[in-house]
Amino acid sequence: MHLNLGQPYEDYIQQQVDSGLYVNATEVIRDALRHMKECDEQKRLDTVRALLSVGEEQLARGEGISYTPDFMDNAMNNAIKNSKAGKPVRDEVKPRKT
């Protein structure tokens, strides 16, 4: 893989290597990507936690819906129908890629 990052990024990477924190540019980029993945996962967890909090508040107000096989069948059918119609699917309900 060849990357053209531009001079400001290349200079920054070289500064990191020159500082002695990294042996080479590859290590700098790997560490940056690792941090990006951790940040993405943290954002995802924060979103799920916020949604759970909303759900808990709704349940406390008696606004819950019973979790039944019929409910799940309807939810699945609606999701498939919406997906086929090209409607967006919220990130927090999409399966994670591993």
MODELLER restraints for C-alpha pairs under 7 A, 6 or more apart:
rsr = mdl.restraints
at = mdl.atoms
rsr.add(forms.Gaussian(group=physical.xy_distance, feature=features.Distance(at['CA:13:A'], at['CA:25:A']), mean=6.10, stdev=0.5))
rsr.add(forms.Gaussian(group=physical.xy_distance, feature=features.Distance(at['CA:13:A'], at['CA:28:A']), mean=6.48, stdev=0.5))
rsr.add(forms.Gaussian(group=physical.xy_distance, feature=features.Distance(at['CA:14:A'], at['CA:25:A']), mean=6.90, stdev=0.5))
rsr.add(forms.Gaussian(group=physical.xy_distance, feature=features.Distance(at['CA:16:A'], at['CA:22:A']), mean=6.41, stdev=0.5))
rsr.add(forms.Gaussian(group=physical.xy_distance, feature=features.Distance(at['CA:17:A'], at['CA:23:A']), mean=5.91, stdev=0.5))
rsr.add(forms.Gaussian(group=physical.xy_distance, feature=features.Distance(at['CA:17:A'], at['CA:24:A']), mean=5.67, stdev=0.5))
rsr.add(forms.Gaussian(group=physical.xy_distance, feature=features.Distance(at['CA:17:A'], at['CA:25:A']), mean=6.57, stdev=0.5))
rsr.add(forms.Gaussian(group=physical.xy_distance, feature=features.Distance(at['CA:22:A'], at['CA:28:A']), mean=6.27, stdev=0.5))
rsr.add(forms.Gaussian(group=physical.xy_distance, feature=features.Distance(at['CA:48:A'], at['CA:92:A']), mean=6.53, stdev=0.5))
rsr.add(forms.Gaussian(group=physical.xy_distance, feature=features.Distance(at['CA:58:A'], at['CA:64:A']), mean=6.42, stdev=0.5))
